[in-house]
C-alpha cells in the first residue's frame, strides 16, 4: 500500500460531514487529482502477460472527491452556466501536453489522463479517472466514461460511448486495448474488454449480458461469474440479429440485436481502418 493509498484509507472511513473538515483532506485531494492527471495512478493497469488488475482504491478515491466536494459556480460567462463539485473542475491542458483539442465545445474533466498525441474532435467528453493512451482519436459526440481505460492508437468514432463505472467499487472498468477501431454509434459498457486490434462495426453495443456469436470458430463469447465479456484480439464485430424462438416471437417475426464476429483482422481490414497520418 503506497502513501497516497494509506491517506485515502483513513479519510474514506470518515462520515461525509467529518470529511469536509478532516485534517489533510485538502492536501490529499490535490495530490490525488495530480496523480490521476499525470497518469501516475490509474483505475486499472495491464501486466506484461496481458492480465488486467483493477485498483479499487483509485475508484474509492474518486468517490471521495464527490463526497468532499461542494457545488460551485463554474460558469465561463452569462451564456455558459455550469454548476458542479468544486473538487471536479475541467482539466487544465497546455500545448506542452501534446494533446490536440479542436475548437468546438469539448470538455475534459480533471483527473483524466490524456497521453501525448491524443486528438479530441468537438464536441466530446472525457470523464474523471479515464486513461487515454498515445495517438488515440476521440471523435465528435463521443464519450469516454469514468475510469475507462483506452489504449494506444485507438479510434473512437463519432457518437460512440465508452461507459464509465464507479459503483460498485469492485467492478472492472471498460477496457479498450491498443489499435482498436470503434465504429460510429457503438456502445461499450459494464466492464467489457475489447482486446487489441479488434474492430467494432458501426452500431455494435456490448455489455455484460451480451452474447457475441463467433461465426469463424462456431462459438459464443459470453461473460462469466468471474470475468466480464471479452472480445478476442483482432476480432471484427458487426451488428447482427437472431430470431426470437418463442411462439409470440415467431408469430410476429421478431428478432433481437446480436453482435457477430464475422472475421479476424487481416491486411485488408488494416487498410480500411487505418487513420490518415495527415490527421495527426
KOLKE-512963 format. One record per atom (N, C-alpha, C, O): x, y, z; residue in three letters. Coordinates in steps of 0.2 Angstrom, whole numbers, plus 2048, in hexadecimal, padded with zeros to 3 digits. Each point is the difference from the previous one (the first is absolute). Example, Ala and Ser with C-alpha at 12.3 -4.5 7.8 and 13.67 -1.06 7.14 Angstrom:
! KOLKE-512963
8427E4827ALA 7FC806800ALA 804806800ALA 8057FF803ALA 7F98067F9SER 804806801SER 7FC805803SER 803806801SER 
END
This chain:
! KOLKE-512963
8047FA800UNK 7FC806800UNK 804806800UNK 805801804UNK 7FB8047F7UNK 804806800UNK 7FD805804UNK 7FB7FF803UNK 8098077FEUNK 7FE805805UNK 7F98037FEUNK 7FC801804UNK 8038007F5UNK 7FA8037FEUNK 7FA7FC802UNK 7FB802802UNK 8067F77FDUNK 7FB7FB802UNK 7FE800807UNK 7FB7FF802UNK 80B802802UNK 7FF800807UNK 7FC806803UNK 7FC7FF804UNK 8068067F9UNK 7FC807802UNK 7F97FF7FEUNK 7FB802804UNK 8037FB7F6UNK 7F97FF7FEUNK 7FC7FC805UNK 7FB801802UNK 8097F9800UNK 7FC7FB804UNK 7FE804807UNK 7FA7FE802UNK 80A806801UNK 7FE804806UNK 7FA8057FEUNK 7FB800804UNK 8058037F7UNK 7FB8057FEUNK 7FA7FD7FEUNK 7FA802802UNK 8067F97FAUNK 7FA7FC7FEUNK 7FC7FD805UNK 7FA7FF7FFUNK 809800807UNK 7FC7FD805UNK 7FC805804UNK 7FC7FF804UNK 8058087FBUNK 7FC805804UNK 7F98017FDUNK 7FF8007FAUNK 7FD80280AUNK 7F98027FDUNK 8018077FCUNK 805803801UNK 7F67FE7FBUNK 8018057FBUNK 801807804UNK 8048047FEUNK 7F87FD807UNK 800807803UNK 807801804UNK 802805800UNK 8017F5802UNK 807801803UNK 8058017FBUNK 805803801UNK 7FA7FA7F9UNK 8058007FBUNK 8018077FDUNK 8068027FFUNK 7F5802801UNK 8018077FEUNK 805804804UNK 8038047FDUNK 7FD7FA809UNK 805804805UNK 8067FC802UNK 803802805UNK 7FE7F87F8UNK 8057FB802UNK 8078037FFUNK 8018047FBUNK 8047FB809UNK 8078027FFUNK 8037FD7FAUNK 8007FA800UNK 80380A7FCUNK 8037FD7FAUNK 7FC7FE7FAUNK 8037FE7FBUNK 7F6803806UNK 7FC7FE7FAUNK 8028057FAUNK 8007FD7FAUNK 801809807UNK 8018057FAUNK 8067FE7FDUNK 8018007FAUNK 8057FE80AUNK 8067FE7FDUNK 7FF7FA7FCUNK 8037FF7FBUNK 7F97FC808UNK 7FF7F97FDUNK 7FD8017F9UNK 8027FD7FBUNK 7F9807805UNK 7FC8017FAUNK 8048037FAUNK 8007FE7FAUNK 805807808UNK 8048037FBUNK 8057FB7FDUNK 8017FF7FAUNK 8027FD80BUNK 8057FB7FEUNK 7FD7FA7FCUNK 8037FE7FBUNK 7F7800807UNK 7FD7FB7FDUNK 7FE8017F8UNK 8017FD7FCUNK 7FC809804UNK 7FE8037F9UNK 8068017FBUNK 8007FE7FBUNK 805804808UNK 8078017FCUNK 8027F97FEUNK 8028007FAUNK 7FE7FB80AUNK 8027FA7FEUNK 7FC7FD7FBUNK 8037FC7FBUNK 7F6805805UNK 7FC7FE7FAUNK 8028047FAUNK 8007FD7FBUNK 800809806UNK 8028047FAUNK 8067FE7FCUNK 8008017FAUNK 8057FD80AUNK 8077FF7FDUNK 8007F87FEUNK 8057FE7FDUNK 7F67FE805UNK 8017F97FEUNK 8047FC805UNK 8017FA7FFUNK 801809807UNK 8047FD805UNK 7FC7FA803UNK 8027FB802UNK 7F78067FFUNK 7FC7FB802UNK 7FA7FF7FBUNK 7FE8057FDUNK 7FF7F6803UNK 7FA7FE7FBUNK 7FC7FB803UNK 8027FC805UNK 7F88047F9UNK 7FA7FB802UNK 8027F97FFUNK 7FD7FC803UNK 8078037F8UNK 8027F97FEUNK 8068007FCUNK 8018057FCUNK 8037F6804UNK 8068007FDUNK 8017F97FDUNK 7FE7FB803UNK 8078047F8UNK 8017FA7FCUNK 8077FD802UNK 8048047FFUNK 7FC7F6802UNK 8077FD801UNK 8037FE7F9UNK 7FC8007FBUNK 80A7FE805UNK 8037FE7FAUNK 7FD7FA7FCUNK 8007FF7FAUNK 7FC7FC80BUNK 7FD7FB7FDUNK 7F98017FEUNK 7FC7FB7FEUNK 80280B802UNK 7F98027FDUNK 7FB800805UNK 7FA8017FFUNK 8087FD808UNK 7FB800805UNK 7FF807803UNK 804804802UNK 7F57FE7FFUNK 7FE806802UNK 7FF800808UNK 7FD7FB802UNK 80580A802UNK 7FE800807UNK 7FD807801UNK 8028057FEUNK 7F87FA806UNK 7FC806802UNK 803803806UNK 8017FC805UNK 80080A7FBUNK 802803807UNK 7FA804803UNK 7FF8057FFUNK 7FE7F7805UNK 7FA802803UNK 801806804UNK 7FC805801UNK 80A7FC802UNK 801806805UNK 8008067FCUNK 7FE806802UNK 8047FA7F7UNK 7FF8067FCUNK 7F98027FFUNK 7FE806800UNK 7FE7F57FFUNK 7F98027FFUNK 7FD802806UNK 7FC805800UNK 8067F9806UNK 7FE802806UNK 802807801UNK 7FC804803UNK 80A7FE7FBUNK 802807801UNK 7FC8057FBUNK 7FF805803UNK 7FF7F97F7UNK 7FC8047FCUNK 7F9801804UNK 7FD8057FFUNK 8007F6804UNK 7FA801803UNK 801804806UNK 7FB804802UNK 80B7FC801UNK 801805806UNK 8008077FDUNK 7FE805804UNK 8047FC7F6UNK 8008077FDUNK 7F9803800UNK 7FE805801UNK 7FD7F67FDUNK 7F98027FFUNK 7FD802807UNK 7FD804801UNK 8057F7804UNK 7FE801807UNK 802807803UNK 7FC804803UNK 80B7FD7FCUNK 803806803UNK 7FE8077FCUNK 800805803UNK 7FE7FA7F7UNK 7FF8067FCUNK 7FA804802UNK 7FB7FD802UNK 8048097FDUNK 7FA804801UNK 7FE8037F9UNK 8058027FCUNK 7F57FF803UNK 7FE8037F9UNK 802808800UNK 800804804UNK 8047FD7F6UNK 8038077FFUNK 7FD8027F9UNK 7FF7FC7FCUNK 80280B803UNK 7FE8037FAUNK 8067FF7FBUNK 805804802UNK 7FB7F97F9UNK 8067FF7FCUNK 7FE8037F9UNK 8037FE7FBUNK 7F9806805UNK 7FE8047F9UNK 8058037FDUNK 804803804UNK 7FD7FD7F6UNK 8058047FCUNK 7FD8077FFUNK 804805800UNK 7F67FC7FEUNK 7FD807800UNK 7F87FF800UNK 7FE7FA802UNK 7FF80B7FDUNK 7F8800801UNK 7FD7FB7FBUNK 7FA7FE801UNK 8098017FAUNK 7FD7FB7FBUNK 8027F9801UNK 7FC7FB7FDUNK 809803807UNK 8027F9801UNK 8007FF808UNK 805802803UNK 7F67FC7FFUNK 7FF7FF808UNK 8017F9801UNK 7FC7FC7FEUNK 808803807UNK 8027F9802UNK 801800808UNK 802805803UNK 7FB7F6800UNK 8007FF807UNK 8027F9802UNK 7FD7FB7FEUNK 809804805UNK 8027F9802UNK 804800806UNK 801805803UNK 8027F57FFUNK 804800806UNK 8068037FFUNK 8038007FBUNK 7FF80480BUNK 8068047FFUNK 8077FC800UNK 8058027FEUNK 7FA7F7803UNK 8067FC800UNK 8017FD7F9UNK 8047FC7FEUNK 7F78067FDUNK 8007FD7F9UNK 7FF8057FBUNK 7FC7FF7FCUNK 809805804UNK 8008057FAUNK 8027FD7FAUNK 8027FA7FFUNK 7FE80A7FBUNK 8037FD7FAUNK 808800800UNK 803803804UNK 7FF7F97F8UNK 8087FE800UNK 8038067FDUNK 7FE8037FBUNK 8087FF808UNK 8048057FDUNK 8057FD7FBUNK 8047FC802UNK 7FB8067F7UNK 8057FD7FBUNK 8048057FDUNK 7FD8057FFUNK 8097FA800UNK 8048057FDUNK 8037FD7F9UNK 8007FA7FFUNK 80380A7FDUNK 8037FE7FAUNK 8067FB801UNK 8017FB7FCUNK 80280580AUNK 8057FC802UNK 7FE7F9801UNK 8047FB7FFUNK 7F5804802UNK 7FE7F9801UNK 7FF7FC7FAUNK 8007FA800UNK 80180A7FAUNK 8007FC7F9UNK 7F97FD7FFUNK 7FF7FC7FCUNK 7FB807807UNK 7FA7FD7FEUNK 7FC8057FCUNK 800806801UNK 7FE7F87F9UNK 7FC8047FBUNK 7F9801802UNK 7FC7FB800UNK 80180B802UNK 7F9801802UNK 7FD8057FBUNK 802806800UNK 7FB7F77FBUNK 7FD8047FBUNK 7FA805802UNK 7FC7FD804UNK 8048097FBUNK 7FA804802UNK 7F97FE7FFUNK 7FF7FD7FBUNK 7FD80480AUNK 7F97FE7FFUNK 7FC7FD805UNK 7FB7FD7FFUNK 808804808UNK 7FB7FE805UNK 8027FA804UNK 7FC7FD803UNK 80A8007FCUNK 8027FA804UNK 802801807UNK 801806802UNK 7FE7F5802UNK 801801807UNK 8047FA803UNK 7FE7FA7FEUNK 808807805UNK 8037FB804UNK 800802807UNK 803805802UNK 7FB7F6802UNK 800801807UNK 8067FF804UNK 8047FC7FDUNK 7FE808808UNK 8067FF803UNK 8007F9803UNK 7FB7FD801UNK 80B8007FFUNK 8017F9803UNK 8007FB7FAUNK 8007FA801UNK 7FF8087F9UNK 8017FC7FAUNK 8078017FDUNK 803805800UNK 8007F57FEUNK 8068007FDUNK 8008007F8UNK 7FD7FB7FEUNK 80680A7FFUNK 8007FF7F8UNK 8078017FEUNK 804804802UNK 7FF7F67FBUNK 8078007FEUNK 8018047FAUNK 7FC8037FDUNK 80B7FE802UNK 8028047FAUNK 7FD7FD7FAUNK 8007FA7FFUNK 7FE80A7FCUNK 7FD7FE7FAUNK 7F97FF800UNK 7FE7FE7FAUNK 7FF80280BUNK 7F87FF800UNK 7FD8067FCUNK 802806801UNK 7F97F87FBUNK 7FC8057FDUNK 7F9800802UNK 7FD7FB800UNK 80080B801UNK 7F9801803UNK 7FD8047FBUNK 8018067FFUNK 7FA7F77FDUNK 7FB8047FCUNK 7FA802803UNK 7FD7FC804UNK 80180A7FBUNK 7FA803803UNK 7F97FD7FEUNK 8007FF7FAUNK 7FB80180AUNK 801800808UNK 8017F9802UNK 7FD7FC7FEUNK 807803807UNK 8017FA803UNK 801801808UNK 801806802UNK 7FF7F5802UNK 801800807UNK 8047FA803UNK 7FE7FB7FEUNK 806807806UNK 8047FB803UNK 7FF801808UNK 802806802UNK 7FC7F5801UNK 7FF801807UNK 8067FE805UNK 8047FD7FEUNK 7FB805808UNK 8057FF805UNK 8027F8801UNK 7FC7FC7FFUNK 80B803802UNK 8027F9800UNK 8017FC7FAUNK 8037FB800UNK 7FB8087FAUNK 8027FD7FAUNK 8078017FEUNK 803804802UNK 7FF7F77FBUNK 8078007FDUNK 8017FE7F9UNK 7FD7FB7FEUNK 80580A7FEUNK 8008007F9UNK 8078007FEUNK 804805801UNK 7FE7F67FBUNK 8087FF7FFUNK 8018047F9UNK 7FC8027FDUNK 80B7FD801UNK 8038047FBUNK 7FC7FF7F9UNK 7FE7FA7FEUNK 80180B7FEUNK 7FE8007F9UNK 7F97FE7FFUNK 7FE7FF7FBUNK 7FE80180BUNK 7F97FE7FFUNK 7FC8067FEUNK 801806802UNK 7FA7F97F9UNK 7FB8057FEUNK 7F97FF803UNK 7FD7FB800UNK 80180A803UNK 7F9800803UNK 7FC8057FCUNK 801806800UNK 7FA7F77FCUNK 7FD8047FBUNK 7FA804803UNK 7FE7FF806UNK 7FE8047F5UNK 7FB805803UNK 7FA7FC803UNK 7FE7FA7FEUNK 7FF809807UNK 7FB7FD804UNK 8017F9803UNK 7FC7FD802UNK 80B8027FFUNK 8027FA804UNK 801801807UNK 801806802UNK 7FE7F5802UNK 801800807UNK 8057FB802UNK 7FF7FA7FEUNK 805808807UNK 8057FB803UNK 7FE801808UNK 801805803UNK 7FC7F67FFUNK 7FD800807UNK 805800806UNK 8067FE7FFUNK 7F7802807UNK 804800806UNK 8047F9800UNK 7FE7FB800UNK 809806801UNK 8047FB801UNK 8027FB7FAUNK 8037FB800UNK 7FA8077FAUNK 8017FC7FAUNK 8078007FEUNK 803805801UNK 8007F57FDUNK 8078007FEUNK 8007FF7F9UNK 7FE7FB7FDUNK 8058097FFUNK 8018007F9UNK 8078007FEUNK 804804802UNK 7FE7F87FAUNK 8077FE7FEUNK 8028057FBUNK 7FE8057FEUNK 8087F97FFUNK 8038047FBUNK 7FD7FF7F9UNK 7FE7FB7FEUNK 80280B7FEUNK 7FE8007F9UNK 7F97FD7FFUNK 7FE7FD7FBUNK 7FE80480AUNK 7F97FE7FFUNK 7FC8067FDUNK 801806801UNK 7FA7F87FAUNK 7FC8057FDUNK 7F97FF803UNK 7FC7FB7FFUNK 80180A805UNK 7F9800803UNK 7FC8047FBUNK 801806800UNK 7FB7F77FCUNK 7FD8047FBUNK 7FA804802UNK 7FE800806UNK 7FF8047F6UNK 7FB805802UNK 7FA7FC804UNK 7FE7FB7FDUNK 800808808UNK 7FA7FE804UNK 8017FA804UNK 7FB7FD802UNK 80B8007FEUNK 8017FA804UNK 801801807UNK 802806802UNK 7FC7F5802UNK 7FF801807UNK 8047FB804UNK 7FF7FA7FFUNK 806808804UNK 8047FB804UNK 7FE802808UNK 802805803UNK 7FB7F67FFUNK 7FC801807UNK 805801805UNK 8067FD800UNK 7F7806806UNK 804801806UNK 7FE7FC805UNK 7FA7FC800UNK 80A803806UNK 7FE7FC805UNK 803803807UNK 806801800UNK 7F6800805UNK 803801807UNK 7FD7FC805UNK 8047FE804UNK 7F68007FBUNK 7FD7FC805UNK 7FD7FA7FDUNK 7FC8017FAUNK 8047F9808UNK 8047FE806UNK 8078017FFUNK 8037FF7FBUNK 80180280BUNK 8078027FFUNK 8047FA7FEUNK 8068017FDUNK 7F87F9803UNK 8047FA7FEUNK 7FF7FF7F8UNK 8037FB7FEUNK 7F88087FFUNK 7FF7FF7F9UNK 8058027FCUNK 804805801UNK 7FE7F77F9UNK 8058027FCUNK 7FE8057FBUNK 7FA8007FEUNK 80A805801UNK 7FE8057FBUNK 8007FE7F9UNK 8037FA7FFUNK 7FA8097FCUNK 8017FE7F9UNK 8078017FEUNK 804805802UNK 7FF7F67FAUNK 8078007FEUNK 8007FF7F9UNK 7FE7FB7FDUNK 80580A7FFUNK 8018007F9UNK 8087FF7FFUNK 803805802UNK 7FF7F67FBUNK 8087FF7FFUNK 8028047FAUNK 7FC8037FDUNK 80A7FC802UNK 8048047FAUNK 7FD7FE7F9UNK 7FE7FA7FFUNK 80280B7FDUNK 7FF7FF7F9UNK 7F97FD7FEUNK 7FE7FD7FBUNK 7FD80580AUNK 7F97FE7FFUNK 7FC8067FCUNK 802806801UNK 7FA7F87FAUNK 7FC8047FCUNK 7F97FF803UNK 7FD7FB7FFUNK 80080B803UNK 7F9800803UNK 7FC8047FBUNK 801806800UNK 7FA7F77FDUNK 7FC8037FBUNK 7FB805803UNK 7FF800806UNK 7FE8047F6UNK 7FB805802UNK 7FA7FD803UNK 7FE7FB7FEUNK 7FF809807UNK 7FB7FE804UNK 8007F9804UNK 7FB7FD801UNK 80B801800UNK 8017FA804UNK 800801807UNK 800806802UNK 7FE7F5802UNK 800801808UNK 8037FA803UNK 7FF7FB7FFUNK 806807805UNK 8047FB804UNK 7FF801808UNK 802805802UNK 7FB7F7801UNK 7FE801807UNK 8017FA805UNK 8027FB7FEUNK 7FE807808UNK 7FF7FB806UNK 8077FB800UNK 7FF7FA800UNK 8078097FFUNK 8067FD801UNK 8027FB7FAUNK 8047FC801UNK 7F98057FAUNK 8027FC7FAUNK 8078027FEUNK 802805800UNK 8027F67FEUNK 8078017FDUNK 8007FE7F9UNK 7FD7FB7FEUNK 80680A7FEUNK 8017FF7F9UNK 8077FF7FFUNK 804805801UNK 7FE7F57FDUNK 8087FF800UNK 8028037F9UNK 7FD8037FCUNK 80A7FE804UNK 8048037FBUNK 7FE7FF7F9UNK 7FF7FA7FFUNK 80180B7FDUNK 7FF7FF7F9UNK 7F97FE7FEUNK 7FF7FE7FAUNK 7FC80280AUNK 7FA7FE7FEUNK 7FC8067FDUNK 802806800UNK 7F97F87FCUNK 7FC8057FDUNK 7F97FF801UNK 7FD7FB800UNK 80080B803UNK 7F8800801UNK 7FD8047FBUNK 8018067FFUNK 7FB7F67FDUNK 7FC8047FAUNK 7FB805803UNK 7FE7FF806UNK 8008057F6UNK 7FB805802UNK 7FA7FD803UNK 7FD7FB7FEUNK 801808808UNK 7FA7FE803UNK 8007FA805UNK 7FB7FE803UNK 80B7FF7FEUNK 8017FA804UNK 7FF803808UNK 804805802UNK 7F87F7801UNK 800802808UNK 8017FA804UNK 7FE7FA7FEUNK 807807806UNK 8037FA805UNK 7FF802807UNK 802805802UNK 7FB7F6802UNK 800801807UNK 8017F9803UNK 8017FB7FDUNK 7FE80580AUNK 8027FA803UNK 7FB7FA7FEUNK 8027FA801UNK 7F88077FDUNK 7FC7FB7FFUNK 7FF7FE7F8UNK 7FC7FC7FEUNK 8088077FEUNK 8007FF7F9UNK 8047FA7FEUNK 8067FF801UNK 7F67FC7FCUNK 8047FB7FDUNK 8028027F9UNK 7FD8037FCUNK 8097FB802UNK 8038027FAUNK 8027F97FCUNK 8037FC802UNK 7FA8037F8UNK 8007FA7FCUNK 8068017FBUNK 8008047FCUNK 8057F7805UNK 8068007FCUNK 7FF7FB7FAUNK 8007FA801UNK 7FE8097FAUNK 7FF7FC7FAUNK 8067FC7FDUNK 7FF7FB7FCUNK 807808806UNK 8067FD7FDUNK 8017F9804UNK 8027FB7FCUNK 7FD80580AUNK 8027FA804UNK 7FA7FC802UNK 8017FB803UNK 7F98087FCUNK 7FA7FC802UNK 7FF800807UNK 7FE7FB803UNK 80480A801UNK 7FF801807UNK 7FC806802UNK 7FF8047FCUNK 7FF7FC80BUNK 7FD806802UNK 804803806UNK 8027FC805UNK 80080A7FAUNK 804804805UNK 7FB803805UNK 7FC8047FEUNK 8057FA809UNK 7FC803805UNK 804802806UNK 8067FE801UNK 7F7806803UNK 803802807UNK 7FE7FA804UNK 7FC7FC7FFUNK 808803807UNK 7FF7FB804UNK 800803807UNK 800807801UNK 7FE7F5804UNK 800803807UNK 806803802UNK 800804805UNK 8067FA7F9UNK 806802802UNK 8048057FBUNK 804804802UNK 7F97FD7F8UNK 8038057FBUNK 7FB8037FBUNK 7FB7FC7FEUNK 80680A801UNK 7FB8037FBUNK 8017FE7F9UNK 8057FC7FFUNK 7F78067FDUNK 8007FF7F9UNK 8078027FDUNK 802806802UNK 8017F67FAUNK 8078017FDUNK 8007FF7F9UNK 7FF7FA7FEUNK 80280B7FEUNK 8007FF7F8UNK 8077FE7FFUNK 805804802UNK 7FC7F77FAUNK 8077FD7FFUNK 8048057FBUNK 7FD8047FDUNK 8097FC804UNK 8058047FCUNK 7FF7FF7F9UNK 7FF7FA7FDUNK 80080B7FFUNK 8008007F9UNK 7F97FF7FDUNK 7FF7FF7FAUNK 7FC80080AUNK 7F97FE7FEUNK 7FD8067FDUNK 801805802UNK 7FB7F97F8UNK 7FC8057FDUNK 7F97FF801UNK 7FD7FB7FEUNK 80080A806UNK 7F97FF803UNK 7FB8047FCUNK 802806800UNK 7F97F87FEUNK 7FB8047FDUNK 7F97FF803UNK 7FF7FB804UNK 7FD8097FBUNK 7F9800803UNK 7FC7FB7FCUNK 7FF8007FAUNK 7FE7FB809UNK 7FC7FB7FDUNK 7F97FF803UNK 7FE804804UNK 7FF7F67FBUNK 7F97FF803UNK 7FF7F8801UNK 8037FD7FCUNK 7F9801809UNK 7FE7F9800UNK 7F9800802UNK 7FD804803UNK 8007F77FAUNK 7F8800801UNK 7FE7FE807UNK 8047FD804UNK 7F68057FEUNK 7FD7FF806UNK 7FC7F97FFUNK 7FB8007FDUNK 8077FB806UNK 7FD7F97FFUNK 7FA7FF805UNK 7FF7FA800UNK 7FE80B803UNK 7FA7FE803UNK 7FA8007FBUNK 8018037FBUNK 7FA7FA807UNK 7FA8017FCUNK 7FE8077FEUNK 7FE8017FAUNK 80280380BUNK 7FE8077FEUNK 8058037FCUNK 7FF8047FBUNK 8087FB806UNK 8058037FCUNK 8007FD7F9UNK 8008047FBUNK 7FE7F6804UNK 8007FD7F9UNK 7FA8037FCUNK 8008017FAUNK 7FA7FF80AUNK 7FA8037FDUNK 8018077FDUNK 7FD8017FBUNK 807803809UNK 8018077FEUNK 8068017FCUNK 8028067FEUNK 8027F5801UNK 8068017FCUNK 806804804UNK 8038047FDUNK 7FD7FB80AUNK 804804804UNK 8077FE800UNK 8027FA7FFUNK 80380A802UNK 8077FF800UNK 803804805UNK 7FE806802UNK 8087F8801UNK 804804805UNK 8078027FDUNK 8037FC7FCUNK 7FF80A806UNK 8078027FDUNK 8057FB804UNK 8007FF806UNK 8057FF7F5UNK 8057FC803UNK 8078017FCUNK 8008007FAUNK 80580280AUNK 8068017FDUNK 8037F97FDUNK 7FF7FB803UNK 8048067F7UNK 8037FA7FDUNK 8078017FEUNK 8028067FDUNK 8037F5805UNK 8078017FDUNK 8007FC7F9UNK 7FF7FA800UNK 80280A7FBUNK 7FF7FE7F9UNK 8077FE7FDUNK 8007FC7FCUNK 805806808UNK 8077FF7FDUNK 805802805UNK 7FE803805UNK 8087FC7FAUNK 806802804UNK 8048057FCUNK 8017FE7FAUNK 802807809UNK 8038057FCUNK 8067FE7FCUNK 8047FB802UNK 7FC8077F8UNK 8057FF7FBUNK 8038067FDUNK 7FE806802UNK 8067F97F8UNK 8038067FDUNK 7FA8057FDUNK 801806800UNK 7FA7F77FDUNK 7FB8047FDUNK 7FC804806UNK 7FF8067FFUNK 8007F7806UNK 7FD803806UNK 804806802UNK 7FE806802UNK 8097F97FFUNK 804805802UNK 8008067FCUNK 800806802UNK 8007F97F7UNK 8008057FCUNK 7F9804800UNK 801807800UNK 7FA7F6801UNK 7F9804801UNK 800804806UNK 7FC805801UNK 8077F8805UNK 7FF804806UNK 806804802UNK 800804805UNK 8057FD7F7UNK 806804801UNK 7FE807800UNK 7FB8027FCUNK 808802809UNK 7FF807800UNK 8058047FCUNK 8067FE800UNK 7F88077FCUNK 8048047FCUNK 806803804UNK 7FE803805UNK 8087FD7F9UNK 805803804UNK 7FF808800UNK 802803805UNK 7FB7FF7F6UNK 7FF808800UNK 7FB802805UNK 801806802UNK 7FB7F6801UNK 7FB802805UNK 804800807UNK 7FD803804UNK 8097FB7FCUNK 803800807UNK 806805800UNK 804800805UNK 
END
